[in-house]
């Protein structure tokens, strides 16, 4: 496979995907999968489109840049091998993230680190107050809010953390449900419970 080994520093870690960006990516993925070109060219195109969010997810899950880099390469090598056997994939992005998740679970030993979640833009969980000159009291309150948030994240189960990680790298509910092996309505209800759990931990 003509995948170039990419240093961790070269990955662009994406913090948030808009609906428009997701739809645009969906179109590019479909175009890459159906392009009248060699399998190597098509998988390389998919690699270019998905490597950043896959690396981002693996880094958040494992907390190790080198391992995340290695497993990102492995995910796309497996994609190439699967397609080379002539097997069909209905949803490329969901398939790729399901493989990434399985590889990460195999690599983990005792616990799933949560510190990586702290770097995500969580504006959809709690509202940040924009103040160019925050007072000492405001800084103290913000520090306490962040502390409560980190503590709340640590109380989440592995599956709850995975759900948040997959959402934060741009996957939709249907794709997350496929990755985690849930029905979509079940996933939507589950995700709502996770958010409510975070909010209760932070503000109760």
Buried (B, 14 or more C-beta within 10 A) or exposed (E): BEBEEBEBEEBEBBEEBEEEEBEEBBEBBEEBBEEEEEEEEBBBBBBEBBBBBBBBBBBBBBBBBEBBBBBBBBBBBBBBEBBEEEEEEEBBBBBBBBBBBBBBEEBBEEEBBBEBBEEBEBEEBBEEEEEEEEEEEEEEEBEEBBEBBBEBBEEBEEEBBBBBBBBBBBBBBBBBBBBBEBEBEEBBEBBEEBBEBBEEBBEE
